[in-house]
Amino acid sequence: MTTSNLALLDSNILIYRHQALSEFHTRTRALLRKGFKGDLLLGICPQVLNEFYAVITNPRRVTDPISPAEAVREIETYIKAKNIIKVYPKEDIFDVTIHLLKTYKINDRDIFDLQLVATMISNDITCLYPYNQNDFSRFKEIEVLTP
C-alpha cells in the first residue's frame, strides 16, 4: 500500500460529522464525502474509532450525543467503506512511541495524540486531518492539514 497521498483522520473529524450545530460540520461532511467516494485518500485507525465512540456517546463531551448503537453503526460504516484505508499499529509501535516520548515533552492526555502520531510514523503516513491543529503542530514528523 502506498501511503504518500494518504491522510489519516483524527477523531474530531468523525465527531463533527454528527454535530450539525458545529462550525466545522459542513466542511467535515465535504471532506468525508470525498473520502468515501475515493476522490481523496483518507485513512482511519482503531484508536480514532475508539475515541470517536467515547466522545460521541457522552453528553458531557458533545451537545448532540448519539446512542451507543448508532455509534457502532457509524463505526461499521468506516470499517466497511472500501475507499477509506484501514491503518493498524505495526510491530514497531512500541519503539516509535518510546522515541516520541523521549523527543517531546507531553502531559497526561497528550499521550493519545502522540500514540496517533506513532501509528502514522509506523505506517509511513505523514499527513493528518484534525481540527485541533495546535495539539499536533509540535510533531515535526507529520504535516497537519486543515480540513
Backbone as CSV, one residue per row, in Angstrom:
resi,resn,N_x,N_y,N_z,CA_x,CA_y,CA_z,C_x,C_y,C_z
1,MET,0.845,-1.186,0.000,0.000,0.000,0.000,0.886,1.243,0.000
2,THR,0.622,2.133,-0.901,1.338,3.399,-0.896,0.623,4.377,0.027
3,THR,1.395,5.046,0.856,0.790,5.974,1.813,1.185,7.407,1.538
4,SER,1.828,7.662,0.401,2.340,9.007,0.140,1.241,10.063,0.058
5,ASN,0.082,9.723,-0.430,-1.012,10.688,-0.521,-2.083,10.459,0.535
6,LEU,-1.867,9.510,1.397,-2.854,9.152,2.406,-2.798,10.123,3.577
7,ALA,-3.958,10.569,4.006,-4.058,11.416,5.201,-4.934,10.684,6.216
8,LEU,-4.418,10.564,7.416,-5.177,9.929,8.486,-6.183,10.927,9.052
9,LEU,-7.329,10.421,9.424,-8.368,11.248,10.049,-8.222,11.204,11.557
10,ASP,-8.362,12.349,12.200,-8.420,12.405,13.656,-9.870,12.186,14.084
11,SER,-10.057,11.800,15.326,-11.406,11.506,15.823,-12.347,12.702,15.749
12,ASN,-11.824,13.920,15.907,-12.739,15.062,15.894,-13.360,15.284,14.520
13,ILE,-12.748,14.778,13.471,-13.364,14.835,12.145,-14.645,14.001,12.154
14,LEU,-14.556,12.801,12.678,-15.726,11.931,12.744,-16.802,12.519,13.657
15,ILE,-16.373,13.120,14.741,-17.313,13.691,15.711,-18.092,14.849,15.103
16,TYR,-17.396,15.765,14.434,-18.074,16.938,13.873,-19.026,16.578,12.741
17,ARG,-18.852,15.425,12.152,-19.815,14.967,11.137,-21.213,14.859,11.742
18,HIS,-21.280,14.596,13.039,-22.566,14.408,13.714,-23.016,15.620,14.523
19,GLN,-22.257,16.656,14.530,-22.595,17.844,15.315,-23.049,18.957,14.365
20,ALA,-24.323,18.900,13.990,-24.871,19.802,12.974,-24.737,21.271,13.353
21,LEU,-24.677,21.578,14.630,-24.569,22.973,15.065,-23.122,23.478,15.083
22,SER,-22.191,22.606,14.835,-20.781,22.992,14.865,-20.405,23.792,13.624
23,GLU,-19.505,24.730,13.803,-18.985,25.498,12.669,-18.201,24.609,11.707
24,PHE,-17.783,23.438,12.153,-16.976,22.531,11.342,-17.806,21.485,10.601
25,HIS,-19.079,21.422,10.875,-19.945,20.362,10.349,-19.930,20.279,8.819
26,THR,-20.153,21.379,8.154,-20.250,21.377,6.693,-18.934,20.991,6.044
27,ARG,-17.835,21.566,6.515,-16.516,21.224,5.959,-16.183,19.758,6.193
28,THR,-16.561,19.266,7.365,-16.290,17.873,7.698,-17.037,16.935,6.770
29,ARG,-18.295,17.206,6.555,-19.093,16.346,5.675,-18.526,16.342,4.257
30,ALA,-18.076,17.508,3.789,-17.497,17.598,2.443,-16.210,16.779,2.355
31,LEU,-15.362,16.888,3.369,-14.108,16.130,3.402,-14.393,14.630,3.381
32,LEU,-15.291,14.189,4.245,-15.587,12.760,4.327,-16.275,12.252,3.061
33,ARG,-17.108,13.066,2.453,-17.763,12.681,1.198,-16.697,12.366,0.143
34,LYS,-15.661,13.223,0.055,-14.568,12.981,-0.901,-13.851,11.674,-0.584
35,GLY,-13.659,11.396,0.703,-13.005,10.157,1.092,-13.836,8.930,0.762
36,PHE,-15.123,8.977,1.066,-15.995,7.836,0.781,-16.092,7.580,-0.721
37,LYS,-16.052,8.630,-1.527,-16.126,8.485,-2.985,-14.794,8.050,-3.588
38,GLY,-13.711,8.201,-2.851,-12.407,7.849,-3.370,-11.704,9.012,-4.056
39,ASP,-12.247,10.200,-3.942,-11.625,11.385,-4.532,-10.464,11.900,-3.686
40,LEU,-10.395,11.464,-2.456,-9.351,11.862,-1.521,-8.968,10.616,-0.740
41,LEU,-7.685,10.360,-0.602,-7.220,9.149,0.078,-7.156,9.405,1.582
42,LEU,-8.132,8.858,2.302,-8.238,9.053,3.740,-8.114,7.722,4.460
43,GLY,-7.531,7.774,5.655,-7.360,6.576,6.448,-7.941,6.727,7.843
44,ILE,-8.203,5.595,8.441,-8.787,5.534,9.788,-8.059,4.431,10.551
45,CYS,-7.864,4.635,11.843,-7.224,3.595,12.649,-8.107,3.273,13.859
46,PRO,-7.872,2.139,14.497,-8.714,1.736,15.627,-8.777,2.781,16.739
47,GLN,-7.671,3.426,17.044,-7.667,4.432,18.109,-8.664,5.549,17.822
48,VAL,-8.717,6.001,16.594,-9.624,7.088,16.214,-11.072,6.643,16.374
49,LEU,-11.371,5.418,15.975,-12.737,4.911,16.120,-13.112,4.776,17.604
50,ASN,-12.169,4.357,18.429,-12.428,4.261,19.874,-12.671,5.634,20.491
51,GLU,-11.838,6.610,20.121,-12.021,7.964,20.637,-13.363,8.544,20.177
52,PHE,-13.704,8.302,18.917,-14.994,8.748,18.387,-16.129,8.210,19.249
53,TYR,-16.125,6.915,19.500,-17.184,6.288,20.300,-17.258,6.914,21.695
54,ALA,-16.120,7.075,22.338,-16.077,7.609,23.702,-16.651,9.018,23.780
55,VAL,-16.395,9.822,22.779,-16.855,11.213,22.801,-18.295,11.346,22.324
56,ILE,-18.623,10.737,21.206,-19.920,10.976,20.565,-21.092,10.407,21.369
57,THR,-20.823,9.471,22.248,-21.898,8.894,23.077,-21.985,9.549,24.457
58,ASN,-21.137,10.528,24.713,-21.060,11.144,26.045,-21.681,12.544,26.033
59,PRO,-22.829,12.717,26.706,-23.495,14.028,26.703,-22.698,15.132,27.403
60,ARG,-21.685,14.774,28.172,-20.829,15.800,28.793,-19.765,16.306,27.822
61,ARG,-19.568,15.595,26.728,-18.500,15.954,25.780,-19.001,16.566,24.486
62,VAL,-20.262,16.277,24.111,-20.832,16.841,22.883,-22.246,17.334,23.163
63,THR,-22.673,18.303,22.369,-24.010,18.871,22.572,-25.110,17.975,22.030
64,ASP,-24.763,17.126,21.083,-25.773,16.265,20.468,-25.248,14.829,20.395
65,PRO,-25.200,14.129,21.554,-24.660,12.762,21.547,-25.563,11.808,20.759
66,ILE,-24.973,10.704,20.334,-25.750,9.661,19.678,-25.729,8.426,20.570
67,SER,-26.641,7.526,20.307,-26.737,6.310,21.119,-25.548,5.398,20.822
68,PRO,-25.223,4.526,21.779,-24.156,3.556,21.508,-24.427,2.724,20.255
69,ALA,-25.670,2.323,20.038,-25.991,1.527,18.849,-25.743,2.322,17.573
70,GLU,-26.102,3.590,17.577,-25.863,4.431,16.409,-24.363,4.636,16.188
71,ALA,-23.620,4.781,17.277,-22.171,4.941,17.168,-21.536,3.691,16.563
72,VAL,-22.008,2.528,16.960,-21.494,1.280,16.396,-21.798,1.212,14.903
73,ARG,-23.009,1.594,14.511,-23.351,1.608,13.085,-22.432,2.551,12.307
74,GLU,-22.137,3.693,12.903,-21.241,4.659,12.255,-19.831,4.079,12.120
75,ILE,-19.347,3.439,13.158,-18.023,2.815,13.108,-17.988,1.755,12.013
76,GLU,-19.049,0.967,11.919,-19.123,-0.053,10.868,-19.099,0.571,9.477
77,THR,-19.667,1.754,9.336,-19.643,2.458,8.052,-18.204,2.721,7.623
78,TYR,-17.382,3.185,8.550,-15.980,3.447,8.231,-15.218,2.151,7.957
79,ILE,-15.480,1.139,8.753,-14.775,-0.137,8.592,-15.109,-0.778,7.247
80,LYS,-16.361,-0.677,6.827,-16.796,-1.305,5.581,-16.538,-0.451,4.345
81,ALA,-16.238,0.817,4.524,-16.040,1.713,3.379,-14.809,1.278,2.579
82,LYS,-15.023,0.942,1.320,-13.921,0.434,0.504,-12.879,1.500,0.210
83,ASN,-13.257,2.766,0.216,-12.316,3.836,-0.122,-11.664,4.490,1.094
84,ILE,-12.015,4.057,2.278,-11.355,4.538,3.493,-10.330,3.469,3.886
85,ILE,-9.072,3.855,3.906,-7.992,2.908,4.183,-7.936,2.612,5.682
86,LYS,-7.858,1.350,6.016,-7.734,0.939,7.417,-6.248,0.863,7.762
87,VAL,-5.884,1.567,8.816,-4.482,1.666,9.231,-4.365,1.059,10.625
88,TYR,-3.425,0.149,10.789,-3.248,-0.546,12.062,-1.863,-0.269,12.628
89,PRO,-1.743,-0.223,13.942,-0.402,-0.125,14.528,0.422,-1.333,14.085
90,LYS,1.674,-1.086,13.802,2.561,-2.165,13.374,3.418,-2.622,14.546
91,GLU,4.237,-3.626,14.285,5.037,-4.236,15.329,6.007,-3.260,15.996
92,ASP,6.424,-2.230,15.267,7.379,-1.271,15.820,6.715,-0.151,16.631
93,ILE,5.431,-0.251,16.878,4.686,0.835,17.524,5.264,1.195,18.898
94,PHE,5.720,0.211,19.648,6.278,0.497,20.977,7.577,1.292,20.864
95,ASP,8.434,0.893,19.937,9.693,1.613,19.741,9.446,3.044,19.276
96,VAL,8.520,3.209,18.352,8.202,4.550,17.844,7.606,5.398,18.969
97,THR,6.732,4.808,19.763,6.121,5.532,20.875,7.179,5.995,21.871
98,ILE,8.076,5.106,22.251,9.142,5.459,23.201,10.022,6.568,22.631
99,HIS,10.363,6.458,21.357,11.164,7.513,20.719,10.453,8.868,20.808
100,LEU,9.166,8.886,20.495,8.405,10.146,20.558,8.296,10.663,21.992
101,LEU,8.118,9.761,22.938,8.036,10.179,24.344,9.345,10.808,24.808
102,LYS,10.447,10.293,24.315,11.750,10.855,24.671,12.024,12.172,23.946
103,THR,11.426,12.335,22.790,11.665,13.521,21.959,10.792,14.704,22.377
104,TYR,9.537,14.436,22.730,8.574,15.503,23.020,8.127,15.453,24.472
105,LYS,8.052,16.595,25.063,7.522,16.700,26.433,6.003,16.751,26.321
106,ILE,5.369,15.718,26.806,3.909,15.690,26.752,3.351,15.458,28.142
107,ASN,2.091,15.779,28.289,1.397,15.611,29.563,0.171,14.733,29.386
108,ASP,-0.199,14.082,30.404,-1.387,13.243,30.579,-2.096,12.850,29.282
109,ARG,-3.159,13.539,28.909,-3.993,13.140,27.777,-3.314,13.340,26.422
110,ASP,-2.213,14.076,26.388,-1.480,14.257,25.130,-0.914,12.936,24.621
111,ILE,-0.865,11.929,25.483,-0.363,10.625,25.075,-1.196,10.051,23.929
112,PHE,-2.477,10.381,23.883,-3.340,9.851,22.824,-2.972,10.451,21.470
113,ASP,-2.664,11.744,21.451,-2.203,12.371,20.210,-0.856,11.790,19.806
114,LEU,0.030,11.609,20.771,1.334,11.031,20.485,1.184,9.620,19.931
115,GLN,0.273,8.853,20.479,0.064,7.484,20.000,-0.449,7.471,18.564
116,LEU,-1.298,8.436,18.233,-1.788,8.542,16.862,-0.627,8.861,15.912
117,VAL,0.229,9.770,16.318,1.408,10.114,15.513,2.322,8.897,15.381
118,ALA,2.483,8.132,16.434,3.305,6.920,16.371,2.733,5.929,15.352
119,THR,1.425,5.782,15.337,0.783,4.902,14.354,1.046,5.407,12.944
120,MET,0.996,6.721,12.761,1.273,7.304,11.448,2.710,7.005,11.017
121,ILE,3.654,7.278,11.900,5.067,7.065,11.572,5.326,5.598,11.253
122,SER,4.752,4.732,12.037,4.906,3.291,11.846,4.404,2.843,10.474
123,ASN,3.449,3.588,9.927,2.850,3.246,8.637,3.302,4.166,7.505
124,ASP,4.339,4.964,7.754,4.845,5.908,6.743,3.763,6.870,6.248
125,ILE,2.919,7.303,7.146,1.888,8.296,6.836,2.356,9.622,7.421
126,THR,2.325,10.655,6.620,2.840,11.942,7.096,1.768,13.013,7.244
127,CYS,0.556,12.760,6.780,-0.490,13.794,6.814,-1.644,13.396,7.731
128,LEU,-2.142,14.394,8.448,-3.242,14.186,9.398,-4.247,15.310,9.265
129,TYR,-5.526,14.948,9.263,-6.612,15.918,9.299,-7.198,15.971,10.709
130,PRO,-6.833,16.974,11.499,-7.504,17.206,12.790,-8.130,18.607,12.791
131,TYR,-8.990,18.877,13.739,-9.434,20.258,13.956,-8.642,20.907,15.079
132,ASN,-7.963,20.114,15.858,-7.123,20.653,16.930,-5.667,20.678,16.455
133,GLN,-5.427,21.462,15.409,-4.113,21.517,14.768,-2.990,21.830,15.752
134,ASN,-3.247,22.709,16.697,-2.200,23.090,17.652,-1.706,21.916,18.473
135,ASP,-2.566,20.956,18.754,-2.163,19.784,19.534,-1.140,18.933,18.787
136,PHE,-1.156,19.009,17.471,-0.267,18.167,16.662,0.890,18.937,16.046
137,SER,0.868,20.255,16.140,1.885,21.070,15.458,3.296,20.846,16.007
138,ARG,3.419,20.357,17.203,4.753,20.113,17.787,5.478,18.942,17.134
139,PHE,4.718,18.041,16.528,5.304,16.839,15.948,5.847,17.148,14.556
140,LYS,7.148,17.244,14.461,7.807,17.629,13.204,7.744,16.530,12.150
141,GLU,7.400,15.326,12.564,7.383,14.185,11.650,6.154,14.159,10.748
142,ILE,5.150,14.978,11.072,3.901,14.917,10.307,3.517,16.315,9.806
143,GLU,2.648,16.306,8.816,2.063,17.546,8.297,0.615,17.600,8.760
144,VAL,0.260,18.694,9.393,-1.090,18.877,9.913,-1.886,19.643,8.860
145,LEU,-2.923,19.006,8.345,-3.743,19.603,7.294,-4.988,20.253,7.886
146,THR,-5.479,21.268,7.221,-6.715,21.928,7.639,-7.872,21.340,6.819
147,PRO,-8.841,20.792,7.506,-9.994,20.216,6.764,-10.767,21.286,6.010
